[in-house]
Amino acid sequence: MLAGTMFAQKAKLDWKVHNVGKVRQLVTNMGALWRAVTNYPGLIYCEFPPSSYEEHIGEAGIWIGAISGNDTLVSVTTSWHSSFEFYPGSESSDTIWVVEKGDTARIPYRLNHVGVSDQDFVCQYNDYNPVSQRISEHTPLYLDVVQESYAWSSPPFDEIIAFRFHIIPRRTSLKDVYIAYWLDGNVGTRVEGWGFALDDRSIYDSTQHLGIAVDRPGGVDGSAYSPIGVKIYPPKNVGSHSLRWTFNWIQDPNFGPPSRDPLRYLDMSAGMIMRDQEDYDGSQFFIAFGPFQLLKGDTVCFMAGLVFGKGLEGIYKNVALLDWLEERNFRVPSPPPKPPLRVSTANKSVTLTWEPRPGDVNPELYEDPYRADTVKKPFEGYRLYRSTRSLDGPWTLLAEYDIVNNEGYNTGLQYAYKDEGLLNNVEYYYTVTAFSMPDRVINFPSRESSLGANARSAVPGAASMENVSDVAVVPNPYRGDIPYNSYNPPWEKPQSTRPWWMEQDRRLQFINLPERCEIKIFTLAGDLVSTIRHDNPNKGFEDWNLTSSVGQAIASGIYLFSVEDLKNGQMQIGKFVVIK
């Protein structure tokens, strides 16, 4: 394995997650749609619907094969039994650029890129980076790839992610170029182990150039809400009928696709459409097309869409929408900008405000050149949502305020909301969106700004106490037979992106703390179990996960605690009970 310092010096690795719509899709600037060798900390790479923990991708990315001189070569972003062969450069610009619709970004390799979707990602990678050339079995084609990906915040496009690839040979001209999109589809609820990924199958619609990974109903991962579809749009200046198409699903997952370039190229250029996979024993496939003849410095551009929806019917509905988008070159009405949300907390309440101030982007003033109804300022109103689960929802609509004498409810605009009667020291989630009038001329629905892009967490509660006399422990007793993670809002919940609860997710809370104090927890025998320091005038509590300072889960029993006020030295002693 290459040393981390080599990556840092020669490749500026980066990742981002598309999160404005319903699909949570990881994108790296290596061309791989999974962790690869980046530092992405999550367990799920492609979640849909949001907060469902339903995964869809194990690996995904492009392959490019060609004849270079007398050599038959293939470079891959990701593939089983192969090294990663594409890396970004090491300049500050070799990151993933984020561009909102209508904004202009001065990207060195994509000058004056104007945002196409509600959330564009733009990056560049190549197969001849010094890191790539240290791979013994890799001979580069000397290709640059500029990748753009697009996500939309609201219906009807929020179940789609579109990718546009620009491929440029830099050193030599290339003959008989074939391009493939590789997908290892892992469809189903993410559970411990890999059983959830082993009950899928691959199907293909040759009329649409659409490959789909489908989950088997039932099993360890239940029944998936959505398959994942990959649709290929070949270069616009090349007729689809003139290309040689291949669909190949991997018959033996133990071996996977070939690792040697000549065999890879033979598979990509075979012109064979395999019959749909019958057995649900794992979905791994690629869709390949070509050939192209590329002169040095030429660019070939194609598009791939990741499509989701409720079952196969939902997939095909959204494929039709993606076709419509692509035909219009993505020129469709857009939502207003997100409101300038501000959140404050108090005892058992959360207050939200979103009135634009000087210097803020004002959603009420936005203009949309792609509307057919010629409405100059199509802003309609605001919507306020709350979730008790996560920043990704699910969301409950609390209020809607819209312009009077217009579309909608005609309630009139408001800019503040106080949510009262909440539980203290428990996390809630809020978002405020702006939405537009529908475009009646082209029968286009109202567009809404992203729920996720404006999501905030808030913990209502009292501020720190003036003295140390009222500290308490909740729950007391703590009972291991109570599923605290099933409460609404949950008292305990998994950390990071894993859906399953673990021992370290237990939660016991010290409340009514003074501003600066030290909490010590002891066994009845007087052995110190853990020490917690608190230093916050606006927060009167601290959580403990029932784990000792050396990382051991504590046993059932009676425990003592002391709280010392570090301002005045006052002390409080108490006890609590743990029953597991």
C-alpha positions as CSV (number, residue, x, y, z in Angstrom):
1,M,0.0,0.0,0.0
2,L,1.3,3.5,-0.8
3,A,2.2,5.7,2.1
4,G,-0.2,8.4,3.2
5,T,2.4,11.0,2.6
6,M,2.7,10.0,-1.0
7,F,-1.1,10.6,-1.5
8,A,-0.8,14.0,0.3
9,Q,2.1,15.1,-1.8
10,K,0.9,13.9,-5.2
11,A,-2.9,13.8,-5.0
12,K,-5.3,16.2,-3.2
13,L,-8.0,13.6,-2.4
14,D,-11.5,15.0,-1.6
15,W,-15.0,13.8,-1.2
16,K,-18.4,15.4,-1.1
17,V,-22.0,14.1,-0.6
18,H,-24.9,15.2,-2.8
19,N,-27.5,15.9,-0.1
20,V,-30.0,18.5,-1.5
21,G,-32.5,16.0,-2.8
22,K,-33.7,12.6,-1.6
23,V,-30.5,10.8,-2.7
24,R,-27.4,10.9,-0.4
25,Q,-24.6,10.1,-2.9
26,L,-20.9,10.1,-2.1
27,V,-18.7,11.5,-4.8
28,T,-14.9,11.4,-4.8
29,N,-12.3,13.1,-7.0
30,M,-10.9,9.7,-7.9
31,G,-14.0,8.9,-10.0
32,A,-15.1,6.3,-7.5
33,L,-18.6,6.5,-5.9
34,W,-17.5,4.9,-2.7
35,R,-14.8,5.5,-0.1
36,A,-11.8,4.2,-2.2
37,V,-8.7,5.6,-0.5
38,T,-10.3,8.9,0.7
39,N,-11.0,9.6,4.4
40,Y,-14.8,9.4,4.0
41,P,-16.0,8.2,7.5
42,G,-19.4,6.9,6.6
43,L,-20.7,3.3,6.1
44,I,-23.3,4.1,3.4
45,Y,-22.3,5.5,0.0
46,C,-25.7,5.9,-1.7
47,E,-28.7,6.2,0.6
48,F,-32.2,6.5,-0.7
49,P,-34.7,7.4,0.7
50,P,-33.0,9.7,3.2
51,S,-32.6,8.3,6.7
52,S,-33.7,4.9,5.6
53,Y,-30.1,3.4,5.8
54,E,-30.9,1.7,2.5
55,E,-27.7,1.3,0.5
56,H,-27.4,0.9,-3.3
57,I,-23.7,1.1,-4.2
58,G,-20.7,-1.0,-3.2
59,E,-18.5,0.4,-6.0
60,A,-19.2,2.5,-9.1
61,G,-17.2,4.4,-11.6
62,I,-16.0,4.4,-15.2
63,W,-13.5,2.4,-17.2
64,I,-11.8,3.6,-20.4
65,G,-10.1,1.2,-22.8
66,A,-8.2,1.9,-26.1
67,I,-5.5,0.9,-28.5
68,S,-2.5,3.1,-27.8
69,G,0.3,2.4,-30.4
70,N,0.7,-1.4,-30.2
71,D,-0.7,-1.7,-26.7
72,T,-4.2,-2.6,-25.6
73,L,-4.8,-0.6,-22.4
74,V,-7.6,0.0,-19.9
75,S,-7.7,2.5,-17.1
76,V,-10.3,2.1,-14.3
77,T,-11.5,4.4,-11.6
78,T,-12.5,1.4,-9.5
79,S,-12.9,-2.4,-10.0
80,W,-12.7,-5.6,-8.1
81,H,-9.2,-7.1,-8.1
82,S,-7.6,-3.9,-9.4
83,S,-5.8,-0.9,-8.1
84,F,-7.3,2.6,-8.2
85,E,-5.8,4.0,-11.4
86,F,-7.2,7.6,-11.5
87,Y,-6.2,10.3,-9.0
88,P,-6.6,14.1,-8.8
89,G,-3.6,16.4,-9.0
90,S,-2.0,18.1,-6.0
91,E,-3.0,21.7,-6.7
92,S,-5.5,23.6,-4.5
93,S,-7.9,23.5,-7.4
94,D,-7.8,19.7,-7.6
95,T,-10.6,19.5,-5.1
96,I,-14.3,19.0,-5.6
97,W,-15.9,22.3,-6.5
98,V,-19.5,22.9,-5.3
99,V,-21.6,25.3,-7.5
100,E,-25.2,26.2,-7.0
101,K,-27.6,26.8,-9.9
102,G,-26.9,30.0,-11.8
103,D,-23.6,30.7,-10.0
104,T,-20.4,31.0,-11.9
105,A,-17.2,29.2,-10.7
106,R,-13.8,30.0,-12.1
107,I,-12.4,26.5,-12.2
108,P,-9.0,26.3,-13.9
109,Y,-9.9,23.2,-15.9
110,R,-13.6,24.2,-16.4
111,L,-13.5,28.0,-16.9
112,N,-16.7,29.9,-16.1
113,H,-18.7,26.8,-15.1
114,V,-22.3,28.0,-14.5
115,G,-24.3,25.9,-12.1
116,V,-26.7,23.5,-13.9
117,S,-28.5,21.9,-11.0
118,D,-29.3,22.9,-7.4
119,Q,-26.0,21.3,-6.4
120,D,-23.2,20.8,-8.9
121,F,-20.0,19.0,-8.1
122,V,-17.0,19.5,-10.4
123,C,-13.7,17.7,-10.2
124,Q,-10.8,16.4,-12.4
125,Y,-8.7,13.2,-12.2
126,N,-6.2,11.5,-14.5
127,D,-4.6,8.1,-15.0
128,Y,-1.0,9.3,-15.2
129,N,-0.6,10.9,-11.7
130,P,2.7,10.0,-10.0
131,V,0.6,7.9,-7.6
132,S,-1.0,6.0,-10.6
133,Q,2.4,5.4,-12.2
134,R,3.7,3.7,-9.0
135,I,1.2,0.9,-9.7
136,S,3.2,-1.9,-11.3
137,E,0.5,-3.4,-13.4
138,H,-0.8,-0.1,-14.7
139,T,0.2,1.5,-18.0
140,P,-1.6,4.9,-18.4
141,L,-3.5,6.1,-21.4
142,Y,-2.6,9.6,-20.3
143,L,-6.2,10.7,-19.9
144,D,-7.8,13.6,-18.1
145,V,-11.3,13.2,-17.0
146,V,-13.5,16.2,-15.9
147,Q,-16.5,15.0,-14.0
148,E,-19.6,17.1,-13.3
149,S,-22.5,15.7,-11.2
150,Y,-25.9,17.3,-10.7
151,A,-28.5,17.0,-8.0
152,W,-31.9,18.6,-7.6
153,S,-33.6,19.7,-4.3
154,S,-37.2,19.1,-5.0
155,P,-39.7,17.1,-7.1
156,P,-39.8,16.0,-9.8
157,F,-36.0,15.6,-10.1
158,D,-35.0,14.8,-6.5
159,E,-34.6,11.1,-7.1
160,I,-32.0,11.5,-9.8
161,I,-28.2,12.1,-9.8
162,A,-26.7,12.9,-13.2
163,F,-23.0,12.6,-14.2
164,R,-21.4,14.2,-17.2
165,F,-17.9,13.1,-18.1
166,H,-15.4,14.9,-20.4
167,I,-12.5,12.5,-21.5
168,I,-9.4,14.0,-23.0
169,P,-6.2,12.1,-24.2
170,R,-3.2,14.3,-23.4
171,R,-0.2,12.5,-24.8
172,T,-1.2,10.4,-27.9
173,S,-4.1,9.8,-30.2
174,L,-6.2,6.7,-29.2
175,K,-7.9,4.2,-31.5
176,D,-11.0,2.1,-30.8
177,V,-11.9,3.7,-27.5
178,Y,-14.5,2.0,-25.4
179,I,-16.0,3.4,-22.3
180,A,-17.7,1.4,-19.6
181,Y,-19.7,2.2,-16.5
182,W,-19.2,-0.3,-13.7
183,L,-21.6,-0.8,-10.8
184,D,-21.4,-3.2,-7.9
185,G,-24.9,-2.8,-6.7
186,N,-25.5,-3.4,-3.0
187,V,-29.2,-2.9,-2.6
188,G,-30.9,-3.1,0.8
189,T,-31.0,-1.9,4.3
190,R,-27.4,-1.7,5.7
191,V,-27.0,-4.3,8.4
192,E,-23.9,-5.8,10.0
193,G,-22.0,-8.0,7.7
194,W,-22.5,-8.3,3.9
195,G,-25.6,-10.4,3.7
196,F,-27.6,-7.4,2.5
197,A,-25.4,-7.2,-0.6
198,L,-25.7,-10.8,-1.7
199,D,-29.4,-11.1,-2.6
200,D,-29.5,-8.8,-5.7
201,R,-29.6,-9.4,-9.4
202,S,-28.9,-7.5,-12.6
203,I,-31.3,-6.7,-15.4
204,Y,-30.9,-4.6,-18.6
205,D,-33.1,-2.6,-20.9
206,S,-31.3,-2.4,-24.3
207,T,-33.8,0.1,-25.7
208,Q,-32.8,2.5,-22.9
209,H,-29.2,1.5,-22.3
210,L,-30.3,1.1,-18.7
211,G,-28.8,-1.4,-16.2
212,I,-30.6,-2.0,-12.9
213,A,-29.6,-3.8,-9.7
214,V,-32.7,-5.2,-8.0
215,D,-33.0,-6.5,-4.4
216,R,-34.8,-9.8,-3.6
217,P,-37.8,-9.2,-1.3
218,G,-37.2,-10.3,2.3
219,G,-34.0,-11.7,3.5
220,V,-31.7,-10.1,6.1
221,D,-32.2,-6.7,4.7
222,G,-35.9,-6.8,4.2
223,S,-37.4,-5.6,1.0
224,A,-35.7,-2.6,-0.6
225,Y,-37.8,0.5,-1.4
226,S,-35.8,1.3,-4.5
227,P,-33.6,-0.5,-7.0
228,I,-30.7,1.5,-8.6
229,G,-30.6,2.2,-12.3
230,V,-27.7,3.3,-14.4
231,K,-28.6,4.9,-17.8
232,I,-26.0,5.8,-20.3
233,Y,-26.4,8.8,-22.7
234,P,-23.7,8.5,-25.4
235,P,-22.0,11.6,-27.0
236,K,-24.6,13.8,-28.7
237,N,-22.5,13.9,-32.0
238,V,-22.5,10.1,-32.2
239,G,-25.6,8.1,-33.1
240,S,-26.5,5.5,-30.5
241,H,-27.2,3.0,-33.3
242,S,-23.7,3.3,-34.7
243,L,-22.1,2.2,-31.4
244,R,-21.3,-1.3,-30.2
245,W,-23.0,-1.9,-26.8
246,T,-22.1,-4.5,-24.2
247,F,-23.9,-5.4,-21.0
248,N,-22.1,-7.9,-18.9
249,W,-23.0,-9.0,-15.4
250,I,-20.4,-10.9,-13.4
251,Q,-21.3,-14.6,-13.3
252,D,-18.8,-15.6,-10.6
253,P,-18.4,-12.9,-7.8
254,N,-15.4,-14.8,-6.5
255,F,-13.4,-13.8,-9.5
256,G,-15.0,-10.6,-10.7
257,P,-14.1,-8.7,-13.8
258,P,-10.7,-9.4,-15.4
259,S,-7.7,-7.6,-13.8
260,R,-5.5,-7.7,-17.0
261,D,-6.0,-4.9,-19.5
262,P,-6.3,-7.1,-22.7
263,L,-9.0,-9.2,-21.1
264,R,-10.8,-6.2,-19.7
265,Y,-10.8,-4.6,-23.2
266,L,-12.1,-7.8,-24.8
267,D,-15.1,-7.8,-22.4
268,M,-15.8,-4.1,-22.9
269,S,-15.7,-4.4,-26.7
270,A,-17.5,-7.7,-27.0
271,G,-20.8,-6.2,-28.3
272,M,-22.7,-8.8,-26.2
273,I,-25.9,-8.2,-24.3
274,M,-26.2,-10.9,-21.6
275,R,-29.6,-12.2,-20.6
276,D,-31.0,-10.8,-17.4
277,Q,-29.6,-12.5,-14.3
278,E,-32.1,-15.0,-12.8
279,D,-30.6,-15.8,-9.4
280,Y,-30.4,-13.2,-6.6
281,D,-26.8,-13.9,-5.7
282,G,-25.3,-10.4,-6.1
283,S,-25.5,-7.7,-8.7
284,Q,-22.3,-6.6,-10.4
285,F,-22.4,-5.3,-14.0
286,F,-21.0,-2.9,-16.6
287,I,-22.4,-1.2,-19.6
288,A,-19.9,-0.5,-22.3
289,F,-20.1,1.4,-25.6
290,G,-17.7,2.4,-28.5
291,P,-15.6,2.6,-30.5
292,F,-14.4,6.2,-30.7
293,Q,-11.3,7.5,-32.5
294,L,-9.7,10.3,-30.4
295,L,-7.0,12.6,-31.5
296,K,-4.6,14.0,-28.9
297,G,-6.4,16.9,-27.2
298,D,-9.9,15.9,-28.4
299,T,-12.8,15.6,-26.0
300,V,-15.4,12.9,-25.9
301,C,-18.4,13.7,-23.6
302,F,-21.1,11.4,-22.3
303,M,-23.6,11.3,-19.5
304,A,-24.6,8.6,-17.0
305,G,-27.6,8.9,-14.7
306,L,-28.2,7.2,-11.4
307,V,-31.9,6.8,-11.0
308,F,-34.0,5.7,-8.0
309,G,-37.7,5.3,-7.3
310,K,-40.3,3.1,-5.7
311,G,-39.7,-0.2,-7.4
312,L,-39.1,-0.7,-11.1
313,E,-42.1,1.5,-11.9
314,G,-40.5,4.4,-10.1
315,I,-37.2,3.8,-11.9
316,Y,-38.8,4.1,-15.3
317,K,-40.8,7.2,-14.3
318,N,-37.6,8.9,-13.2
319,V,-35.7,7.7,-16.3
320,A,-38.4,9.6,-18.4
321,L,-37.8,12.7,-16.3
322,L,-34.0,12.4,-16.8
323,D,-34.6,12.0,-20.5
324,W,-36.6,15.2,-20.5
325,L,-33.9,17.0,-18.5
326,E,-31.2,15.9,-20.8
327,E,-33.2,16.9,-23.9
328,R,-33.6,20.4,-22.5
329,N,-29.9,20.6,-21.5
330,F,-31.1,21.0,-17.9
331,R,-32.8,24.3,-18.6
332,V,-35.7,24.0,-16.2
333,P,-37.3,26.2,-13.6
334,S,-35.4,26.4,-10.3
335,P,-36.3,26.8,-6.7
336,P,-35.6,29.9,-4.7
337,P,-32.4,30.2,-2.7
338,K,-32.6,28.8,0.9
339,P,-33.8,31.2,3.6
340,P,-31.2,32.6,6.0
341,L,-32.2,30.4,9.0
342,R,-31.2,31.3,12.5
343,V,-31.8,29.0,15.5
344,S,-31.8,29.8,19.3
345,T,-32.7,27.6,22.2
346,A,-34.2,28.1,25.7
347,N,-35.9,26.0,28.4
348,K,-38.2,23.5,26.6
349,S,-38.3,25.7,23.4
350,V,-36.6,26.4,20.1
351,T,-37.0,29.7,18.2
352,L,-36.4,29.9,14.5
353,T,-36.1,33.2,12.5
354,W,-35.4,33.6,8.8
355,E,-36.1,37.2,7.8
356,P,-33.4,38.3,5.3
357,R,-31.0,40.9,6.7
358,P,-28.6,43.2,4.8
359,G,-26.0,41.0,3.2
360,D,-28.2,37.9,3.1
361,V,-29.4,36.3,-0.1
362,N,-33.1,37.1,-0.2
363,P,-35.2,34.3,-1.6
364,E,-38.0,36.7,-2.3
365,L,-36.0,38.6,-4.9
366,Y,-34.7,35.6,-7.0
367,E,-35.3,35.5,-10.7
368,D,-35.5,32.5,-12.9
369,P,-34.7,32.8,-16.7
370,Y,-35.9,29.3,-17.5
371,R,-39.6,29.8,-16.7
372,A,-42.0,29.9,-19.6
373,D,-44.6,32.0,-17.8
374,T,-42.4,35.1,-17.8
375,V,-43.0,35.8,-14.1
376,K,-40.1,37.9,-13.1
377,K,-40.0,37.1,-9.4
378,P,-41.7,33.7,-8.8
379,F,-41.1,33.4,-5.0
380,E,-44.3,32.1,-3.3
381,G,-43.6,31.4,0.4
382,Y,-41.8,29.6,3.2
383,R,-42.2,26.1,4.8
384,L,-41.0,25.1,8.2
385,Y,-40.3,21.5,9.1
386,R,-39.1,19.5,12.2
387,S,-37.6,16.0,12.6
388,T,-36.9,14.1,15.8
389,R,-34.6,11.6,14.0
390,S,-31.8,13.3,12.0
391,L,-30.7,16.2,9.8
392,D,-31.9,14.0,6.9
393,G,-35.5,13.7,8.3
394,P,-38.0,12.3,8.0
395,W,-39.6,15.7,8.2
396,T,-43.0,16.9,9.6
397,L,-44.4,20.1,8.2
398,L,-45.0,22.6,11.1
399,A,-46.1,25.7,9.2
400,E,-46.4,27.2,5.8
401,Y,-46.5,31.0,5.1
402,D,-47.2,32.3,1.6
403,I,-47.9,35.6,-0.2
404,V,-51.5,36.8,0.1
405,N,-53.6,37.2,-3.1
406,N,-51.4,34.6,-4.9
407,E,-51.1,30.8,-5.3
408,G,-51.4,28.6,-2.2
409,Y,-53.0,29.3,1.2
410,N,-52.6,33.1,1.2
411,T,-51.6,33.2,4.9
412,G,-49.2,36.0,4.5
413,L,-45.5,35.9,5.1
414,Q,-44.0,35.4,8.6
415,Y,-40.3,35.2,9.6
416,A,-40.3,33.6,13.1
417,Y,-41.6,30.5,14.8
418,K,-41.3,29.3,18.4
419,D,-41.6,25.6,19.0
420,E,-42.6,25.0,22.6
421,G,-43.3,22.1,25.0
422,L,-40.1,20.2,24.0
423,L,-38.1,17.8,26.0
424,N,-34.9,19.4,27.4
425,N,-31.5,18.1,26.6
426,V,-32.8,16.1,23.6
427,E,-31.8,16.9,20.0
428,Y,-34.3,18.1,17.5
429,Y,-33.9,19.0,13.9
430,Y,-35.3,21.9,11.9
431,T,-35.3,23.3,8.4
432,V,-37.0,26.2,6.6
433,T,-37.4,26.2,2.8
434,A,-38.5,28.7,0.2
435,F,-40.8,27.6,-2.6
436,S,-41.9,29.1,-5.9
437,M,-45.2,29.4,-7.9
438,P,-45.8,26.6,-10.4
439,D,-45.2,27.5,-14.0
440,R,-48.6,27.0,-15.6
441,V,-47.4,27.6,-19.2
442,I,-45.4,24.3,-19.2
443,N,-47.4,22.7,-16.4
444,F,-44.3,22.6,-14.2
445,P,-44.7,22.2,-10.5
446,S,-43.7,24.5,-7.7
447,R,-40.0,24.1,-6.9
448,E,-38.8,24.1,-3.2
449,S,-35.3,24.8,-1.9
450,S,-33.4,21.9,-0.3
451,L,-34.6,20.6,3.1
452,G,-31.2,19.1,3.8
453,A,-29.1,22.2,2.8
454,N,-30.8,24.3,5.5
455,A,-31.2,21.7,8.2
456,R,-30.1,22.6,11.7
457,S,-29.9,20.7,15.0
458,A,-31.1,22.3,18.3
459,V,-31.0,21.1,21.9
460,P,-33.5,22.9,24.1
461,G,-32.6,23.2,27.8
462,A,-31.8,25.4,30.7
463,A,-28.5,27.2,31.0
464,S,-25.9,26.2,33.6
465,M,-27.0,26.5,37.2
466,E,-25.5,29.1,39.7
467,N,-24.6,26.4,42.2
468,V,-23.9,22.7,42.4
469,S,-26.7,21.6,44.7
470,D,-29.3,20.4,42.2
471,V,-27.3,18.0,40.0
472,A,-29.3,14.9,39.1
473,V,-28.9,11.8,36.9
474,V,-31.4,10.7,34.3
475,P,-32.6,8.1,33.8
476,N,-32.2,6.7,37.3
477,P,-32.3,3.8,37.4
478,Y,-30.8,3.2,34.0
479,R,-32.4,-0.1,32.7
480,G,-30.8,-2.2,30.0
481,D,-34.1,-3.8,29.2
482,I,-35.7,-0.6,28.0
483,P,-35.2,0.3,24.2
484,Y,-34.3,3.9,24.7
485,N,-33.4,4.1,21.0
486,S,-37.0,3.6,20.1
487,Y,-38.3,6.7,21.9
488,N,-39.5,9.6,19.8
489,P,-37.4,11.6,19.9
490,P,-34.8,8.8,20.6
491,W,-33.0,9.0,23.9
492,E,-30.2,6.9,22.5
493,K,-29.2,6.6,18.9
494,P,-26.3,5.2,16.9
495,Q,-23.4,7.4,16.3
496,S,-22.0,8.1,12.8
497,T,-23.9,6.5,9.8
498,R,-24.4,3.0,11.1
499,P,-28.1,2.1,11.6
500,W,-27.6,-0.5,14.3
501,W,-27.4,0.3,18.0
502,M,-24.2,-0.7,19.8
503,E,-23.1,-0.8,23.5
504,Q,-21.2,2.5,23.2
505,D,-24.5,4.2,22.3
506,R,-25.9,4.0,25.8
507,R,-26.7,7.4,27.3
508,L,-26.9,8.5,30.9
509,Q,-27.1,12.3,31.6
510,F,-26.0,14.6,34.4
511,I,-28.3,17.6,34.5
512,N,-28.4,21.0,36.4
513,L,-24.7,21.4,36.2
514,P,-22.9,24.7,37.1
515,E,-20.9,26.5,34.4
516,R,-17.5,24.9,35.2
517,C,-17.4,21.6,37.0
518,E,-15.8,18.2,37.2
519,I,-17.9,15.0,37.4
520,K,-16.3,11.9,38.8
521,I,-18.0,8.5,38.8
522,F,-17.1,5.7,41.3
523,T,-18.0,2.2,42.2
524,L,-19.4,1.5,45.7
525,A,-15.9,0.3,46.5
526,G,-14.5,3.8,45.7
527,D,-12.8,2.9,42.4
528,L,-12.8,5.7,39.9
529,V,-14.7,4.7,36.8
530,S,-14.6,7.9,34.7
531,T,-14.1,11.7,34.8
532,I,-16.1,14.2,32.8
533,R,-15.3,17.9,32.6
534,H,-18.0,20.5,31.9
535,D,-17.2,24.1,30.8
536,N,-20.2,25.8,29.1
537,P,-22.4,28.6,30.5
538,N,-25.2,27.9,28.0
539,K,-25.5,24.1,28.5
540,G,-26.5,22.6,31.8
541,F,-25.9,18.9,31.1
542,E,-23.3,16.3,30.1
543,D,-23.8,12.8,28.6
544,W,-22.0,9.7,29.6
545,N,-22.1,6.4,27.5
546,L,-21.7,4.1,30.6
547,T,-18.1,3.3,29.5
548,S,-15.1,3.6,31.8
549,S,-12.1,5.7,31.1
550,V,-10.3,2.6,29.7
551,G,-13.1,1.8,27.3
552,Q,-14.9,-0.9,29.2
553,A,-18.7,-1.1,29.5
554,I,-19.7,-0.9,33.1
555,A,-21.7,-3.7,34.9
556,S,-25.0,-3.5,36.7
557,G,-24.8,-2.0,40.1
558,I,-25.0,1.1,42.3
559,Y,-22.6,3.9,41.4
560,L,-21.5,7.1,43.2
561,F,-20.8,10.4,41.6
562,S,-19.3,13.7,42.8
563,V,-19.6,17.1,41.1
564,E,-17.1,19.8,42.0
565,D,-17.9,23.4,41.1
566,L,-14.5,24.6,39.8
567,K,-15.4,28.2,40.5
568,N,-15.9,27.9,44.2
569,G,-14.9,24.4,45.2
570,Q,-18.4,23.4,46.3
571,M,-19.1,19.7,46.0
572,Q,-22.2,17.5,45.6
573,I,-22.3,13.8,46.1
574,G,-25.0,11.5,44.7
575,K,-25.7,8.0,43.4
576,F,-27.4,6.2,40.6
577,V,-28.3,2.6,39.6
578,V,-27.6,0.7,36.5
579,I,-29.6,-2.5,35.7
580,K,-28.5,-4.3,32.6
